[in-house]
Amino acid sequence: MTASFSNLSLAEPLARAVAEMGYESMTPIQAQAIPVVLTGKDVMGAAQTGTGKTAAFSLPLLQRLLKHENTSTSPARHPVRALVLLPTRELADQVAQQIKLYAKYTQMRSAVVFGGMDMKPQTLELKRGVEILVATPGRLLDHIEAKNAVLNQVEYVVLDEADRMLDIGFLPDLQRILSFLPKQRTTLLFSATFSPEIKRLAGSYLQDPITIEVARPNQTASTVEQRFYAAQDDDKRRVVKAVLNERGIKQAFIFVNSKLGCGRLARSLEREGLKTAALHGDKTQDERLKALEAFKQGEVDLLVCTDVAARGLDIKDVPAVFNFDVPFNAEDYVHRIGRTGRAGASGLAVTLVSPSDTRLVSDIEKLIKTKLEVENYPLEDDRSRGNANDGRRDDRREDRRDDRREERRPERGFDRGSDRGFDRQRDNEESRDRRSSFRPAQASRDPFFEKPYEAPTAEQASAASWEASAKTVASRPGLSANIKPKRKVAALFKAGE
């Protein structure tokens, strides 16, 4: 029997907000985690991405924090009591928006802090007092060092997408942040995948946690149709366009492995008449939020992105995901295709496999314990292969021009609060892209060096003897070869007499 939110006995303000959001039946992770969190016990929760982990920890936290609810305007009456840590800015912003909706009819205050934005508005909000703070680790440490955030009254800590925070090097930051918190607290760790590193982290900071696993670890959603197509690099765009047309797909994520490749592909698709936006780590936060909002509103058909967008983003009714590049990390495959087929809806995941990707596909097979069949997609032959090649050359020329424009743009600041480390493993791919586009200039041909040897004439020999004498003079210390030495004359008297 499916559990219902009406059976949770939530406080009236929370129940009203949940009803307004259209929540009726709980997902498996919600049905198992919410009652446990309401008891105040530590939890390790694992579930497929897109199954409602945010509500699984947010609703019971708000329920237990309602005892601190007050209408006072004093910041001292609104200390931070719940801390939610996430790996990326977009995910932090999304979770903060969800918590605001759940707490809509309460007096509980919430705020979000992440990098790429001015710290002053965040500081003013923190100074006014908030009970629930959503943050990325780097920017939170900035506020702690500036004494804008005091965490000595925190009762609940949530580590969401914890495995990704470890992957991108946030473990030292997490350890520092947890050292500022009270020893007596409830810690909740949620992730789509469990790894040995995650279990060690849980063993260090969770006290007798209750493990909740509603699906086999690293399992992909059964509602997502997975297809693997063999394609050369030059044919991948044609396959993407053919699948979009064949299936009648209006919106899709397209994942690539490098920031450079992300920008190039987005520009190429834009030139072909598709409404496209790029999302990667070199974009400013304002640009990233605008691209996401445009995609959510349907103003953009294709969102070309790196793995910055692979985790936790909840955009409903996205029918397809394309892996333009096979991910370097097999676990990223699970998260990428989790952007479609959310909340029980059906979805399509297409992965384009080049000849050099055999090992990466094998890693995915081992992770999801499924045999994958790489098919050949039937592409229509071009009327003229030469015309197709000319078009690709034109695209490459356009890409090089765009790359030069990007290089001339002023560098943007990169703060500690940004999702640093996300593209660290893709630097080698970008360097290969740059090397492949480099062509050394041809050496100029001088006809003098191609002439056969000729014996010097008498005049040339005499000239050579003059040059030799000049070099002899120039070899004397203090004299230049261009200065004519004084002629020696007989002296009448010796020097000094």
C-alpha positions as CSV (number, residue, x, y, z in Angstrom):
1,M,0.0,0.0,0.0
2,T,1.4,3.4,-1.0
3,A,2.0,5.7,2.0
4,S,0.2,9.1,1.9
5,F,1.4,12.5,3.2
6,S,-2.0,12.8,5.0
7,N,-0.9,10.0,7.3
8,L,2.2,11.8,8.6
9,S,0.4,14.0,11.1
10,L,2.4,17.0,10.0
11,A,1.8,20.4,11.6
12,E,-1.1,22.3,9.9
13,P,1.2,24.9,8.2
14,L,3.4,22.2,6.7
15,A,0.4,20.1,5.7
16,R,-1.2,23.0,4.0
17,A,2.0,23.8,2.0
18,V,2.4,20.2,1.0
19,A,-1.2,20.0,-0.2
20,E,-0.8,23.2,-2.2
21,M,2.3,21.7,-4.0
22,G,0.2,18.7,-5.0
23,Y,1.9,16.1,-2.9
24,E,-0.3,13.0,-2.2
25,S,1.6,9.8,-2.2
26,M,5.1,9.5,-0.8
27,T,8.0,8.0,-2.7
28,P,9.8,5.0,-1.1
29,I,12.7,7.1,0.3
30,Q,10.2,9.6,1.8
31,A,8.0,6.8,3.3
32,Q,11.1,5.2,5.0
33,A,13.2,8.3,5.9
34,I,10.6,10.8,7.2
35,P,9.4,8.7,10.2
36,V,13.0,8.0,11.2
37,V,14.2,11.6,11.0
38,L,11.1,12.6,13.0
39,T,12.5,10.5,15.9
40,G,15.8,12.5,15.8
41,K,18.1,9.6,14.7
42,D,21.0,9.8,12.3
43,V,20.3,8.5,8.8
44,M,22.2,7.3,5.8
45,G,19.8,7.4,2.9
46,A,20.4,6.0,-0.6
47,A,18.0,6.3,-3.4
48,Q,17.9,6.9,-7.1
49,T,18.2,10.5,-8.2
50,G,14.8,12.1,-8.7
51,T,13.0,10.2,-6.0
52,G,12.3,13.1,-3.6
53,K,15.2,13.1,-1.2
54,T,14.8,16.9,-0.6
55,A,11.3,16.4,0.9
56,A,12.6,13.4,2.8
57,F,14.8,15.5,5.0
58,S,13.2,19.0,4.7
59,L,9.7,18.2,6.0
60,P,10.8,16.3,9.2
61,L,13.4,19.0,10.0
62,L,10.8,21.7,9.7
63,Q,8.4,19.7,11.8
64,R,11.0,19.3,14.6
65,L,12.1,23.0,14.4
66,L,8.6,24.4,14.8
67,K,9.1,24.5,18.6
68,H,11.6,27.3,18.0
69,E,9.2,29.3,15.8
70,N,8.8,33.0,16.9
71,T,7.9,36.3,15.4
72,S,10.7,38.3,17.1
73,T,12.7,40.7,14.9
74,S,15.8,40.1,17.0
75,P,18.5,38.2,15.1
76,A,19.4,36.5,18.4
77,R,16.1,34.7,18.4
78,H,16.8,33.3,15.0
79,P,20.1,31.4,15.2
80,V,21.1,28.8,12.6
81,R,19.5,25.5,13.8
82,A,19.7,23.4,10.6
83,L,22.5,23.3,8.0
84,V,22.1,21.8,4.6
85,L,25.3,21.4,2.5
86,L,25.4,20.7,-1.2
87,P,28.1,20.4,-3.8
88,T,26.9,22.9,-6.5
89,R,25.4,26.3,-6.7
90,E,22.4,25.2,-8.8
91,L,21.5,22.4,-6.5
92,A,21.8,24.7,-3.4
93,D,19.5,27.2,-5.0
94,Q,17.0,24.5,-5.9
95,V,16.9,23.0,-2.4
96,A,16.6,26.5,-0.8
97,Q,13.6,27.2,-3.1
98,Q,11.9,24.0,-2.1
99,I,12.4,24.6,1.7
100,K,10.9,28.1,1.3
101,L,7.8,26.5,-0.3
102,Y,7.5,24.0,2.5
103,A,7.9,26.7,5.2
104,K,5.6,29.1,3.4
105,Y,3.0,29.3,6.3
106,T,5.5,29.2,9.2
107,Q,7.7,31.8,10.8
108,M,10.8,29.9,10.0
109,R,13.5,31.8,8.2
110,S,15.8,30.2,5.6
111,A,18.7,31.5,3.4
112,V,21.1,30.2,0.8
113,V,24.7,31.1,0.3
114,F,26.9,30.0,-2.6
115,G,29.8,31.3,-4.6
116,G,29.8,33.3,-7.8
117,M,27.6,36.0,-6.2
118,D,28.3,39.1,-4.1
119,M,28.7,38.3,-0.4
120,K,27.1,41.6,0.8
121,P,23.4,40.6,0.2
122,Q,24.1,37.2,1.7
123,T,25.8,38.8,4.8
124,L,22.8,41.1,5.4
125,E,20.4,38.1,5.3
126,L,22.6,36.1,7.7
127,K,22.8,39.1,10.1
128,R,19.0,39.3,10.2
129,G,19.0,35.7,11.5
130,V,17.9,32.4,9.8
131,E,17.0,29.0,11.2
132,I,17.7,27.0,8.1
133,L,20.9,27.7,6.1
134,V,21.5,26.0,2.7
135,A,25.1,26.4,1.5
136,T,28.0,25.2,-0.6
137,P,31.1,24.4,1.6
138,G,33.5,26.9,0.2
139,R,31.2,30.0,0.5
140,L,30.1,28.9,3.9
141,L,33.7,28.9,5.1
142,D,34.1,32.4,3.8
143,H,31.1,33.5,5.9
144,I,32.4,31.6,8.9
145,E,35.8,33.3,8.7
146,A,34.1,36.7,8.3
147,K,32.0,35.9,11.4
148,N,28.8,36.3,9.4
149,A,27.6,32.7,10.3
150,V,27.6,31.3,13.8
151,L,26.9,27.6,14.0
152,N,27.1,26.8,17.7
153,Q,23.4,26.2,18.0
154,V,23.0,23.8,15.0
155,E,20.8,20.8,15.8
156,Y,20.6,19.2,12.3
157,V,23.1,18.8,9.6
158,V,22.3,17.4,6.1
159,L,25.0,16.3,3.7
160,D,23.2,16.0,0.3
161,E,24.9,14.4,-2.7
162,A,27.8,13.6,-0.3
163,D,29.6,11.4,-2.7
164,R,29.9,14.2,-5.2
165,M,31.3,16.5,-2.5
166,L,34.0,14.0,-1.9
167,D,34.7,13.5,-5.6
168,I,35.4,17.2,-6.2
169,G,37.7,17.6,-3.2
170,F,35.4,19.1,-0.5
171,L,36.4,16.7,2.3
172,P,38.8,19.1,4.0
173,D,36.1,21.8,3.9
174,L,33.5,19.5,5.3
175,Q,35.8,18.5,8.1
176,R,36.4,22.2,9.0
177,I,32.7,23.0,8.9
178,L,31.8,20.1,11.0
179,S,34.4,21.1,13.6
180,F,32.4,24.3,14.2
181,L,29.2,22.4,15.1
182,P,28.0,21.1,18.4
183,K,28.9,17.5,19.2
184,Q,25.3,16.7,20.1
185,R,23.4,17.0,16.8
186,T,21.5,14.9,14.3
187,T,23.3,14.2,11.0
188,L,21.6,13.1,7.8
189,L,23.6,11.9,4.9
190,F,21.8,11.4,1.5
191,S,23.2,10.3,-1.7
192,A,22.3,8.5,-4.9
193,T,25.3,6.2,-4.6
194,F,27.3,4.8,-1.7
195,S,31.1,4.3,-1.9
196,P,33.7,3.1,0.6
197,E,34.7,6.8,1.1
198,I,31.1,7.7,2.0
199,K,30.9,4.9,4.5
200,R,34.1,6.0,6.1
201,L,32.7,9.6,6.3
202,A,29.5,8.3,7.9
203,G,31.5,6.2,10.4
204,S,33.4,9.4,11.5
205,Y,30.5,11.8,11.9
206,L,27.3,9.8,12.3
207,Q,26.3,8.1,15.5
208,D,24.6,4.7,15.1
209,P,23.0,5.7,11.8
210,I,20.0,3.9,10.3
211,T,20.7,2.9,6.7
212,I,17.9,3.3,4.3
213,E,18.3,1.9,0.8
214,V,15.2,1.9,-1.4
215,A,17.0,0.6,-4.5
216,R,20.2,-1.3,-5.4
217,P,23.1,1.1,-5.3
218,N,24.0,2.6,-8.6
219,Q,20.9,1.3,-10.2
220,T,19.4,3.3,-13.1
221,A,15.7,4.1,-13.1
222,S,13.6,1.5,-14.9
223,T,11.5,4.2,-16.6
224,V,14.5,5.4,-18.6
225,E,15.1,3.8,-22.0
226,Q,18.9,3.5,-22.5
227,R,20.4,3.4,-26.0
228,F,24.0,3.3,-27.1
229,Y,24.9,4.3,-30.6
230,A,28.3,4.0,-32.3
231,A,29.3,7.3,-33.9
232,Q,32.5,9.0,-35.1
233,D,33.2,12.4,-33.6
234,D,32.2,14.2,-36.8
235,D,28.9,12.3,-37.0
236,K,27.7,12.8,-33.4
237,R,25.8,16.1,-34.1
238,R,24.0,14.4,-37.0
239,V,22.9,11.5,-34.8
240,V,21.6,14.0,-32.1
241,K,19.6,15.9,-34.7
242,A,18.3,12.6,-36.3
243,V,17.1,11.2,-32.9
244,L,15.4,14.5,-32.0
245,N,13.5,14.5,-35.3
246,E,12.7,10.8,-35.2
247,R,11.3,10.9,-31.6
248,G,9.8,14.4,-31.9
249,I,11.8,15.5,-28.8
250,K,11.3,19.2,-27.9
251,Q,13.8,19.5,-25.0
252,A,16.9,17.6,-23.9
253,F,20.1,17.8,-21.9
254,I,23.3,17.2,-23.8
255,F,26.3,16.3,-21.6
256,V,29.9,16.7,-22.7
257,N,33.2,16.1,-20.8
258,S,34.9,19.5,-21.2
259,K,34.1,23.2,-20.9
260,L,35.7,23.9,-24.2
261,G,33.7,21.2,-25.9
262,C,30.5,22.4,-24.3
263,G,30.9,25.9,-25.7
264,R,31.8,24.6,-29.2
265,L,28.8,22.2,-29.4
266,A,26.4,24.9,-28.2
267,R,27.6,27.3,-30.8
268,S,27.4,24.7,-33.5
269,L,23.8,23.7,-32.7
270,E,22.8,27.3,-32.4
271,R,24.2,27.9,-36.0
272,E,22.0,25.0,-37.2
273,G,18.9,26.8,-36.0
274,L,18.3,25.0,-32.6
275,K,17.6,27.2,-29.5
276,T,20.6,26.2,-27.4
277,A,22.2,27.4,-24.1
278,A,25.6,26.3,-22.6
279,L,26.1,25.6,-18.9
280,H,29.6,25.0,-17.5
281,G,32.0,26.0,-14.7
282,D,33.5,29.0,-16.6
283,K,30.1,30.7,-16.9
284,T,29.3,33.4,-14.3
285,Q,26.7,32.4,-11.8
286,D,24.2,34.9,-13.3
287,E,24.7,33.3,-16.7
288,R,24.2,29.9,-15.3
289,L,21.0,30.8,-13.5
290,K,19.6,32.5,-16.6
291,A,20.4,29.5,-18.8
292,L,18.7,27.1,-16.3
293,E,15.6,29.4,-16.0
294,A,15.3,29.7,-19.8
295,F,15.4,25.9,-20.1
296,K,12.8,25.5,-17.4
297,Q,10.5,28.1,-19.1
298,G,10.9,26.3,-22.5
299,E,12.7,29.3,-24.1
300,V,15.7,27.0,-24.7
301,D,15.3,23.6,-26.4
302,L,18.8,22.1,-25.7
303,L,20.9,22.7,-22.7
304,V,24.5,21.7,-23.4
305,C,26.3,21.2,-20.1
306,T,29.2,19.6,-18.3
307,D,28.7,17.5,-15.1
308,V,27.9,20.7,-13.2
309,A,24.3,19.9,-14.1
310,A,24.5,16.2,-13.6
311,R,23.5,16.1,-10.0
312,G,20.1,16.7,-8.4
313,L,18.7,19.3,-10.7
314,D,14.9,18.8,-10.7
315,I,13.5,20.0,-14.0
316,K,10.3,18.2,-14.7
317,D,9.1,16.6,-17.9
318,V,12.5,16.6,-19.7
319,P,12.0,13.8,-22.2
320,A,15.6,13.0,-23.1
321,V,19.3,13.1,-22.1
322,F,22.2,12.8,-24.6
323,N,25.6,11.8,-23.6
324,F,27.6,13.5,-26.4
325,D,30.7,12.2,-24.6
326,V,30.8,9.1,-22.6
327,P,31.5,10.2,-19.0
328,F,35.0,9.5,-17.6
329,N,33.5,8.4,-14.3
330,A,30.9,5.6,-14.6
331,E,28.9,7.0,-11.6
332,D,28.3,10.2,-13.5
333,Y,26.4,8.2,-16.1
334,V,23.8,7.2,-13.5
335,H,23.4,10.9,-12.5
336,R,23.3,12.2,-16.0
337,I,20.5,10.0,-17.2
338,G,18.7,10.7,-13.9
339,R,17.8,14.1,-15.3
340,T,15.0,12.4,-17.3
341,G,12.4,9.9,-16.3
342,R,11.8,11.7,-13.0
343,A,9.0,11.0,-10.6
344,G,7.8,7.9,-12.5
345,A,7.7,9.6,-16.0
346,S,9.3,7.8,-19.0
347,G,12.5,9.1,-20.5
348,L,15.2,8.4,-23.1
349,A,19.0,8.3,-22.5
350,V,21.2,8.2,-25.7
351,T,24.9,7.7,-25.4
352,L,27.2,8.3,-28.4
353,V,30.1,6.0,-28.4
354,S,33.3,6.7,-30.4
355,P,35.9,3.9,-31.0
356,S,38.1,5.1,-28.1
357,D,35.3,4.8,-25.6
358,T,35.2,1.0,-25.3
359,R,36.8,1.0,-21.8
360,L,34.4,3.7,-20.5
361,V,31.4,1.7,-21.7
362,S,32.8,-1.4,-20.0
363,D,33.1,0.6,-16.7
364,I,29.4,1.6,-17.0
365,E,28.4,-2.0,-17.5
366,K,30.3,-3.1,-14.4
367,L,28.7,-0.4,-12.3
368,I,25.1,-0.9,-13.3
369,K,25.5,-4.7,-13.8
370,T,23.8,-4.6,-17.2
371,K,25.1,-5.8,-20.5
372,L,25.0,-2.8,-22.9
373,E,24.6,-3.2,-26.7
374,V,26.2,-0.5,-28.9
375,E,24.1,-0.1,-32.1
376,N,24.8,1.6,-35.4
377,Y,22.4,4.4,-36.0
378,P,21.1,4.5,-39.6
379,L,22.1,7.9,-40.9
380,E,21.0,9.1,-44.3
381,D,24.0,9.4,-46.7
382,D,24.8,13.0,-47.7
383,R,24.1,13.9,-51.3
384,S,27.6,15.0,-51.6
385,R,30.3,13.8,-49.1
386,G,32.4,16.8,-50.2
387,N,29.7,19.2,-49.3
388,A,29.4,17.7,-45.8
389,N,33.2,17.9,-45.3
390,D,33.1,21.5,-46.4
391,G,30.4,22.2,-43.9
392,R,32.5,20.6,-41.1
393,R,35.5,22.7,-42.1
394,D,33.4,25.8,-41.9
395,D,32.2,24.8,-38.5
396,R,35.8,24.2,-37.3
397,R,36.8,27.6,-38.6
398,E,33.8,29.2,-36.8
399,D,34.8,27.3,-33.6
400,R,38.4,28.6,-33.8
401,R,37.1,32.2,-34.2
402,D,34.8,31.8,-31.2
403,D,37.6,30.3,-29.2
404,R,39.8,33.3,-29.9
405,R,37.0,35.6,-28.9
406,E,36.6,33.7,-25.6
407,E,40.4,34.0,-25.0
408,R,40.2,37.8,-25.4
409,R,37.4,38.1,-22.8
410,P,38.6,39.3,-19.4
411,E,39.1,36.6,-16.8
412,R,36.4,36.3,-14.3
413,G,37.0,35.9,-10.6
414,F,36.9,32.4,-9.2
415,D,36.0,32.3,-5.5
416,R,36.2,29.5,-3.0
417,G,32.5,29.2,-2.9
418,S,32.2,28.1,-6.5
419,D,31.9,24.4,-7.4
420,R,35.7,24.1,-7.7
421,G,37.1,20.8,-8.9
422,F,34.1,19.9,-11.1
423,D,36.1,20.1,-14.3
424,R,39.4,19.0,-12.9
425,Q,39.3,15.6,-14.4
426,R,38.4,17.1,-17.8
427,D,41.5,19.3,-18.1
428,N,43.3,16.6,-20.1
429,E,40.4,16.5,-22.6
430,E,40.6,20.3,-23.1
431,S,44.3,20.2,-23.6
432,R,43.8,17.5,-26.3
433,D,41.2,19.8,-27.9
434,R,43.7,22.7,-28.0
435,R,46.5,20.5,-29.3
436,S,44.3,19.1,-32.1
437,S,43.5,22.6,-33.3
438,F,47.1,23.7,-33.3
439,R,48.9,23.8,-36.7
440,P,52.6,24.9,-36.7
441,A,53.4,27.6,-39.2
442,Q,55.3,26.4,-42.3
443,A,58.9,27.5,-42.5
444,S,59.6,30.2,-45.1
445,R,61.7,28.9,-48.1
446,D,64.8,30.9,-48.8
447,P,66.3,30.3,-52.4
448,F,69.8,31.0,-51.1
449,F,69.9,27.7,-49.1
450,E,68.7,25.7,-52.1
451,K,71.6,26.9,-54.4
452,P,74.4,24.4,-55.1
453,Y,77.9,25.1,-53.7
454,E,80.1,27.5,-55.7
455,A,83.8,28.2,-55.1
456,P,84.5,31.8,-54.0
457,T,85.9,34.2,-56.6
458,A,89.2,36.2,-56.1
459,E,87.2,39.3,-55.0
460,Q,85.2,37.3,-52.5
461,A,88.4,35.8,-51.1
462,S,90.0,39.2,-50.6
463,A,86.8,40.4,-49.0
464,A,86.9,37.4,-46.7
465,S,90.5,38.3,-45.7
466,W,89.4,41.8,-44.9
467,E,86.6,40.5,-42.7
468,A,89.1,38.2,-40.9
469,S,91.3,41.1,-40.1
470,A,88.3,43.1,-38.9
471,K,87.4,40.2,-36.6
472,T,91.0,40.1,-35.3
473,V,90.8,43.8,-34.4
474,A,87.4,43.3,-32.8
475,S,88.8,40.5,-30.7
476,R,90.9,43.0,-28.8
477,P,89.2,43.8,-25.5
478,G,87.4,47.2,-25.4
479,L,87.2,47.6,-29.2
480,S,84.2,47.2,-31.4
481,A,84.5,45.7,-34.9
482,N,82.8,48.9,-36.2
483,I,85.4,51.3,-34.7
484,K,88.5,52.0,-36.8
485,P,91.6,51.8,-34.6
486,K,94.0,54.7,-34.5
487,R,97.1,54.5,-36.7
488,K,100.3,54.0,-34.7
489,V,102.8,56.8,-35.1
490,A,106.3,57.2,-33.6
491,A,106.3,59.1,-30.3
492,L,108.9,61.8,-29.6
493,F,108.8,61.4,-25.9
494,K,107.9,58.4,-23.7
495,A,104.7,58.7,-21.6
496,G,105.2,60.0,-18.1
497,E,108.4,61.9,-18.8
